[in-house]
Amino acid sequence: MSDEEKVVSLRGDQLPPQGEPNQLVVDWLKRTLEEAQAGRIIGIGITVLFANRESSWKLVGSVGSFGMVGAAMIMTDAIKEAAAVPDEQ
């Protein structure tokens, strides 16, 4: 087993090999693109985990609503839970 194959997530899950597409991500992006092309999505705030384990974020379009702030807070909590990061007190 190579060093790269020994990399696990904070929860202990084996991470997928670099260069192999995650079909769940591909399917979600295709559905989201269709929604945007139909005019039903006017803004996106997204975080990304790249295959090389680097992370990034991007805001695109109309993103200044309080609804998006709430959704981002829920997403933050879900990511922290997935990463098993305790809440700050």
N, C-alpha and C positions, 0 to 999 in steps of 0.2 A: 504494500500500500504506500503510495507516494505521500509526501507531506501535504499536498493539496487535498488528497482524498481523506486526510485525517481532520480537516477543518469541519467543525460543527457549529450550529447556531448556539445562542446563549441558553436555549432550552434543551440542547443536546441532540437536536435533529441533525441528520447528515444533510449538508447543503448539496444542491445539484451540481454536477460538473460544469465547469465553464464551457461556454459555447453550445450548450444544449438548450433549446428554447423551453420555457415553461408554458405549456399549452394553456393553462388557466389564464396567464397574463396575456397571451396572444389573443385568446377568445374575448377577454374583457376589452382589450384595446380595439379590436374590430367592432364590437358592439358600440363602444363609446364613439368611435369615429363615425359610424352610421348615424348615431344620434346627433352629433355635431353637424354632419353634412345635411341633416334634415332640419337644422335650425333649432333643435330642442335643447342644445347645450350652448351656452354663451360665454362660459368661463370655466377654467379648471385650475385647481391647486393640487399639486401631486408631489409625492415623495417617491424616490426610485432607489432600489437596491440593485446595483450593477453586478454582473457576473464576477468582476474582480473584487467584490465586497465593498466597493466604495458606494457612498450614498450621495444623493443630490435632491434638490427640490426645484419646482418651477411654478410660477403663476402666469397664466395666459388668459387674455380676454377680460371680460367684466367679472372682477373678483371681489368687489368691495361691499359685500352684503353681510349683515349680521348672521344670516342663515349659514353662510360659508364659514364664519368664525365658529359657530356652534359645531358644524360638521367637522371642522379641523380639530376642535377640542376632543370630539368623540374619537376621531382617527388617532390622535396623539395617545389617548388612553388605551386604545386597542393595540397600537404598536408597542407601548410600554408593557402591556400585559403579555403580548406575544414574546417580548424580549425578557420578560420576568424582571423588569426594572421597577423597584418600589417607588411609590409616590413620594415626592418631597414633602416634608412636614414643615 
